[in-house]
Amino acid sequence: MCPVRFLDRDPMLDVPGTADVPLTGFIPKVAYPGVDTPWPSACAGCGREPSPTLSAVREGKGCMYCAQQNPSTPDEAVAAMRAGGFEPLAPYSGRSKDPWHSRCLDCGRTSTPTLATTRKGHRCRFCAPYGIDLHAPAIVYVVRHRTLRAVKIGIAGTGIAYDRVADHQRHGWDLPSYVHPCDTGEQAAQIERKVKLSLIASFGARGYLNRDQMPQGGWTETYPEARLSWEQLRNLVDKAAQSVRTLPTD
């Protein structure tokens, strides 16, 4: 074996059954099979199962579906955009990095986000001036509004000037019923997206409340408390968090 490649290779990675072998960005479905053997795993971003090899992941390669080598179906793409707060106004091109003419479900204005950035947690550039740093610590929170009889999921950065949760409190929302801390904003966005996708079939993508009832934004992540309690929403957050890991950063 070439001595340079030998030095670059970790011999322990070839030992079957090695514990805690990191497969960044994926959730393994079976025990570690070997560094160059396809490893049945779910992508922490899109949830599909591309079965990468550990050697490929160590070289910086990610999910082949997210990378457009095998793009989402049109229905999956539309569902992901709606979960991210957008209503597509044109057919899916089949390429996740193409600008996609869409309307924000919060403010109603149109823009051209991409499926790839929406999946990573990027929001409408008009109505989300608070933003979130995808590489900094963040939280997923669950709040309730007793008067409006609604519950809400949301994400917010920590240690920043704009306090998203406090903004909701000024509009009548209770203190968070539940807070799940995340290492990064990207992780928080993935958890929120998974929860919203799981609820679209039952509640739709447009939210229980409307923009008049929530001038501070975020009404597309609201649900009727009579049908979904904050405890049930918390359990969905916990379940999603178990399947999400921090994705590799550029």
LOZATOR-110290 format. One line per 5 residues: for each residue x negated, y negated, z negated of C-alpha. Coordinates in nm, 3 decimals. Each point is the difference from the previous one (the first is absolute). Layout:
residues N
X/Y/Z; ...
//
This chain:
residues 250
0.000/0.000/0.000; -0.119/-0.349/0.079; -0.155/-0.144/-0.317; 0.182/-0.335/0.037; 0.340/0.169/0.025
-0.093/0.224/-0.291; -0.065/-0.305/-0.218; 0.330/-0.156/0.105; 0.199/0.310/-0.086; 0.122/0.087/-0.348
-0.046/0.379/-0.032; 0.263/0.022/-0.274; 0.266/-0.099/0.250; -0.036/0.341/0.166; 0.073/0.193/-0.319
0.358/0.142/0.015; 0.213/-0.106/-0.289; -0.210/-0.305/-0.095; 0.217/-0.210/-0.231; 0.083/-0.367/0.045
-0.131/-0.026/0.356; 0.114/-0.348/0.110; 0.216/-0.014/0.314; 0.056/-0.374/0.003; 0.335/-0.105/0.146
0.153/0.348/0.000; 0.181/0.229/-0.244; -0.131/0.361/0.039; 0.263/0.273/0.027; -0.236/0.294/-0.058
-0.334/0.067/-0.169; -0.318/-0.139/0.157; -0.081/0.219/0.305; -0.347/-0.127/0.098; -0.151/-0.319/0.136
0.066/0.070/0.371; 0.326/0.196/-0.035; 0.330/-0.179/0.064; 0.152/-0.071/-0.342; 0.384/0.002/-0.009
0.076/-0.337/-0.159; 0.259/-0.278/0.006; -0.100/-0.352/0.096; 0.047/-0.233/-0.298; 0.114/-0.268/0.242
0.253/0.157/0.237; 0.070/0.330/-0.176; -0.068/0.216/0.306; -0.243/0.293/-0.004; -0.296/-0.040/0.240
-0.232/0.257/-0.170; -0.331/-0.193/0.020; -0.340/0.150/-0.078; -0.191/-0.134/-0.296; -0.298/-0.076/0.223
0.219/-0.220/0.223; 0.143/-0.188/-0.299; -0.350/-0.059/-0.136; -0.090/-0.154/0.336; 0.281/-0.251/-0.048
0.265/0.159/0.219; 0.358/-0.034/-0.121; 0.340/0.145/0.081; 0.038/0.076/0.370; 0.367/-0.102/-0.013
-0.073/-0.340/-0.154; -0.285/-0.040/0.249; 0.241/0.048/0.293; -0.156/0.328/0.115; 0.346/0.143/-0.055
0.232/-0.299/-0.054; 0.325/0.001/-0.196; 0.328/0.084/0.166; 0.215/-0.307/0.077; 0.241/0.085/-0.283
-0.285/0.036/-0.251; -0.153/-0.327/0.117; 0.328/-0.191/-0.034; 0.059/0.147/-0.348; -0.350/-0.108/-0.108
0.057/-0.354/0.128; 0.332/-0.026/-0.183; -0.161/0.130/-0.320; -0.258/-0.277/0.044; 0.270/-0.266/0.031
0.034/-0.036/0.379; 0.274/0.078/0.250; -0.159/0.081/0.339; 0.148/-0.197/0.291; -0.172/0.202/0.273
-0.072/0.369/0.063; -0.309/0.155/-0.159; -0.293/-0.007/0.242; -0.150/0.319/-0.139; -0.311/-0.185/-0.125
-0.010/-0.099/-0.366; -0.233/-0.297/0.057; 0.213/-0.169/0.266; 0.188/-0.316/-0.108; 0.365/0.092/-0.051
0.264/-0.271/0.035; 0.201/0.024/-0.323; 0.227/-0.196/-0.230; -0.080/-0.032/-0.370; 0.279/0.153/-0.209
-0.062/-0.262/-0.269; -0.024/-0.336/0.175; 0.142/0.092/0.342; -0.286/-0.153/0.196; -0.170/0.190/0.280
-0.365/0.089/0.034; -0.219/0.270/0.152; -0.140/0.222/-0.276; -0.156/0.334/0.087; 0.107/0.337/-0.131
-0.355/0.061/-0.126; -0.015/-0.316/-0.212; 0.357/0.045/-0.124; -0.087/0.347/-0.123; -0.290/-0.151/-0.194
0.235/-0.237/-0.182; -0.024/-0.321/0.202; 0.318/-0.205/-0.028; 0.172/-0.277/0.194; -0.239/-0.292/0.042
0.284/-0.253/-0.036; 0.180/0.109/-0.319; -0.285/0.163/-0.191; -0.238/-0.285/-0.082; -0.084/0.176/-0.327
-0.161/0.284/0.192; -0.195/0.282/-0.162; -0.367/0.088/0.016; -0.007/0.355/0.133; -0.343/0.061/-0.154
0.067/-0.146/-0.347; 0.192/0.148/-0.297; 0.378/-0.014/0.026; 0.318/0.135/-0.154; 0.322/0.164/0.112
0.286/-0.128/-0.216; 0.366/0.083/-0.059; 0.236/-0.275/-0.120; 0.374/-0.035/-0.051; 0.249/-0.286/0.018
0.285/0.052/-0.245; 0.233/-0.260/0.150; -0.047/0.117/0.359; -0.009/0.363/-0.116; -0.300/0.071/0.215
-0.338/0.166/-0.031; -0.308/-0.083/0.202; -0.341/0.141/0.084; -0.286/-0.231/0.088; -0.376/-0.039/0.008
-0.223/-0.280/-0.123; -0.367/-0.079/-0.031; -0.147/-0.035/-0.347; -0.219/-0.286/-0.116; 0.117/-0.243/0.271
0.146/-0.350/-0.028; 0.342/0.098/0.136; 0.196/0.219/-0.247; 0.257/0.184/0.208; 0.171/0.165/-0.298
0.033/-0.333/-0.185; 0.161/-0.147/0.312; 0.268/0.271/-0.013; 0.053/-0.066/-0.372; 0.071/-0.367/0.074
0.285/0.124/0.220; 0.163/0.216/-0.266; -0.185/0.329/0.028; -0.100/0.176/-0.322; -0.354/0.072/-0.108
-0.128/0.298/0.201; 0.167/0.322/-0.110; -0.305/0.184/0.127; -0.347/-0.090/0.129; -0.235/0.240/0.180
-0.359/-0.132/0.022; -0.194/0.068/0.321; -0.368/-0.025/0.084; 0.075/-0.197/0.318; 0.279/-0.189/0.170
-0.014/0.252/0.282; 0.080/0.281/-0.242; 0.292/-0.199/-0.142; 0.132/-0.072/0.350; -0.016/0.369/0.093
0.195/0.097/-0.312; 0.266/-0.263/0.067; 0.030/0.107/0.364; 0.045/0.366/-0.093; 0.275/-0.088/-0.249
0.181/-0.221/0.251; -0.021/0.266/0.270; 0.153/0.254/-0.238; 0.294/-0.236/-0.064; 0.074/-0.121/0.353
0.234/0.292/0.080; 0.219/-0.076/-0.304; -0.019/-0.380/-0.017; -0.122/-0.128/0.337; -0.289/-0.241/0.050
0.169/-0.338/-0.049; 0.032/-0.001/-0.378; 0.294/-0.013/-0.239; -0.029/-0.374/-0.062; -0.048/-0.276/0.258
-0.234/-0.293/0.046; 0.250/-0.244/-0.154; -0.003/0.202/-0.321; -0.381/0.023/0.004; -0.145/-0.328/0.131
-0.342/0.109/-0.125; 0.009/0.294/0.246; -0.019/0.373/-0.050; 0.368/0.083/0.043; -0.069/0.286/0.245
-0.142/0.201/-0.293; 0.319/-0.026/-0.210; 0.247/0.279/-0.074; 0.338/0.022/-0.181; -0.053/0.101/-0.361
0.327/0.195/0.008; -0.161/0.243/0.246; -0.368/-0.023/-0.095; -0.109/-0.064/-0.358; -0.335/-0.156/-0.084
-0.101/0.334/-0.154; 0.068/0.178/0.328; -0.194/-0.265/0.190; -0.288/0.035/-0.247; -0.003/0.376/0.059
-0.022/-0.058/0.375; -0.298/-0.231/-0.056; -0.173/0.263/-0.214; 0.064/0.268/0.262; -0.135/-0.219/0.281
-0.304/-0.095/-0.206; -0.094/0.365/-0.040; -0.039/0.036/0.376; -0.181/-0.327/0.065; -0.370/-0.060/-0.038
-0.199/-0.311/0.077; -0.081/0.001/0.369; -0.355/-0.072/0.125; -0.070/-0.368/0.062; -0.192/-0.150/0.287
//
